[in-house]
Amino acid sequence: MPQLTALTWFLSFSPVVVILYLMLGKRWSGRHAGTAAWLVALAVSYLAFGADLPLLAIGTLKGLWATVFIVLIIWGAIALYNVVEKTGGFTAITEAFTQLTGGNRLLQLLVIGFAFPSFLQGVLGFGTAVAVAAPLLLGLGFNPLTATTVPLIGHSWAVTFGSLGSSYGILINLTGLDPGGVALWSSLFLALSALISGVFVVHIYNGLRGVVEGLPAVLLLAGSMGGSLILVANFVTPYVASVVSGLLGLIVGGIVLPRTSWYRPKDGLSINSPLEITGSSGIPFKVAFYPYFLLLAVVLGVFLTPLKGLLGGVQVGPSFPATATRLGFTNPAVTDFAPISVFTTPGVLIFLTVFLSIVIYRLNRLWKPQFTKQASRDVVKRAVPSTMTLVTMSMMAAVMKESGMVALLAQGTATLAGGAFPLLAPFIGNLGAFITGSNSSSNILFGVFQRDVAQLLEIDAVIIAAMQTTGGALGSMISPLKVAMGAAMTGMVGNEGLIMQRVLTYNMGLMLILGLLSLGLITLL
């Protein structure tokens, strides 16, 4: 790497600056901003970090391959949405949730935009929570911006222990820190984040009035989810903590809250079981919602049974040679880079759900022959722009990592922070998720770095690691990859900058709270 100076530190950060400026300042689309940032990363890597053309090509290819996993989810989720939309199923779903929540729009937003994405994040993750919940909110009549931003915020607190604990497991494996200690502090920080995220959701709904109206619901909903997360993570296993807390949130939000005195049904509306409801379109709710029942059944049937072990062994991934810059930064050779489990990857499971849904709709005489061609055309139209955003952002991140830009960025941050480092710990995890698109990748990039700095400063490395993964989890809400995914599902492609601008305000507020908490704990303990 080049010597750490103010100039080289800024250069290592420059691709991120380009994205922030173009998406937030100029409101460029994600694919255009991503392309510009990737080109900047290539130029800076070559001119200032000693990367040669083979290294840049390998970094770009790594980034390209890394998107295949997410692209499968996007295309599958859009296809699932179109299957429901073509049959008129969203009308039945909308009317069912209206009755289930007594017509209370705030409860609809909390159940579908907060509790449901949390549950989906627990069992599947990888952007599926946003891809599934956003179109449901859109179908319920929420505006596209709200339908996109609420699931982005609502699912993020469940990310660390989501995807059956993949981000947590990676952090433990890489750092070698006490698993129980990391689980304890992470669950406490994430439970607090759940409460604050719930407040953010009702604030998006109607500002301060929304907070006043929704505070009892948030306290009960976030309290039950956060409390169960702490209990399960520390007394059962961290790997199913988000699954259990999300499921409890659905029960509390869908059954308990609508029956409280705080949220009485509107006049003329009764609270019924959604399975008993038939919409004005003539489609029963249970038939319209079959694709989502099937999605949960397929995912749980694979990930929580021996099928995961039987089917998960078939993996594909490219191999890459070792690379080195002219300044001595090296990357080892890798075989099976970012392998994809052919039969258990979430995108494949979603496409399986699409196929089964069409079969069921046909049996119910709801799927007409022309729907297949129409839905396919709509999927391509909506998925291609978001795919371009994903590809360019991922290539940028991979080139930055391959050339040593990310390593120097972290080194400079630690040098500048000094004793204030605990304040920055969640911000670093957050930045990692923004750059790479996932909490797991953020933990890979910065987990060991945060541990090493904490040990060098002789402060509690377990608390710092917990803040790393908490910041990485909450960074999911500003991940350009997930923003692009949400935009694709709500028809806001080209407006990713607007979405990012709105979510970033809440994200930075939450990071500041966590940073101050981190600094206070390190000072006191």
C-alpha positions, 0 to 999 in steps of 0.5 A: 500500500502507499504510505498513509497520508491525508491525500492517500486516505482521501483517495482511498475514500474517493469512490465512496465520495463519488457515490454519495455526491452523485446519488445524494447531491445530484440524485443520479440513478444507482447504475450511473453513480455506480458506473462512475464510482467503479471507474474512479476506483479503477483509476485511483487503484492504478495511479495511486495504489500500484494496481496493474491491469490483471489485478483490476480485471480480477477485482472486477470479475470478483465483484461481478460474480459476487452479484450473481447471488443477489441478482437471483434474489432480485429477479426471483422476487420481482417474478413472485410479485408479478405472479401475485399482481397478474392474478389480482391477488394484491386486491385480496391481500390489501383488503385482508390486512385492512380487516386484520388491522381494523383498517389502521394504516399505522399498524399495517405499516408496522406489521408489513414494514417492520415485523414481517421483514424482520422475520424474513431476514431471520429465515432468509436474508440477503435482501429478500426482506426488502424485496418481498415487503416493499411491493406488499406495502405498495399494494396496500396503497402506501406511496412508493417512497414509503413502501421502499424506505420502511422495509429498508429501516425495518429489517436492518436490526435483525440482520446480524442474527438473520440468515440463520446467524451468518453474519454473527458466525463469520465475525466469531470465526474471524476474530476468535472472540468469546461467542457468548460475550459477542452474542450478549452485547450484540443482542443488547445493541440490536434490541435497542436498535429495534426500538429506535427503528420502530420509532423511525417507522412511525415517524415516516408514517406521520412525523411527530404525530405518528410517533405519538400515535404509534409509540404504544405499538412500537413499545410492545412490538419492538419490546417483544422482538428485542426481548426475545432476541436477547433471550434466544441469542443468550439462552438458546442459540444466536443462530435462530434469534431473528427467526423467533423474534420476527415470528413473535413480532408477527403474532403481536402485530397481527393479532395482539395490537389490533385488539388493544384499546389503543388501536380500535377498528374503524367504525364498521370494521371487524377483526377477522382471521385473514384466512376467512376473508374473500376480497372484492375481486372474488379471490380468497386471501389464503389463495392470493397469499399462497406465494408467500405461504409457499415461500416461508414453507420452502425456506423453512423446509430447507434451512431448518431441516436436514435438507440444508445439509443434503442439498447445500453441498452442491456449490459452484464458484470461480477460482482466482490467482493471487494478485499483488500491487506494485507497492506490495499489497497482496491478495492470496489465490482463492478457489471457489470464490463466493460459492453459490449453493445451487439448490439452496441459494435463496434466489433458487428457492424463490424461483421454485416458489414462483413455479409452485405458485403458478401451478396453484393459481392454475389449479384455481383457474386464476392464471391465464395463458397470456400472463406468462408472457406478460409477467416475463416482459415486466420482470425484464423491464424492472430487473435490468436497471437494478441489476446494473446498479448491483453489478457496478457497485459490487465491482467498485467494492471488489476493486477497492478491496483488491487494491488495498484501498479498503485496508488503508482507509481502515488504517487511516481511520484508526490513526485519526480516531485515537481515544475516540475510536469506540465512538467510530466503531459502529460507523466503521461497520456501517461504512463496510456494509455501505461499501460491500452491501452486506453485514457479513462482508463488513465483518469480513472487511473490518471485524479483525481490524476492529478487534486489533485496534481495540486490543492495541488501545487496551479496550474491550474488544468484545464490545467493539466487535459487537458494535462492528456487527451492529453497525454493519447490520444497520448499514444494510438500510443504506446499502446501495444494493438493497436500495436498488432492490427496493427501488426495483420492487416499487417502480422507483428505479432512477430515484435511488438517490432520493431513497438513500437521502431519506434513509441516511438521515435516520441511519446517521442518527442511529449511528450517533446514538450507538457511537455515544453508547459505545464510548460511554461503555468503554469509558465506564467498564 
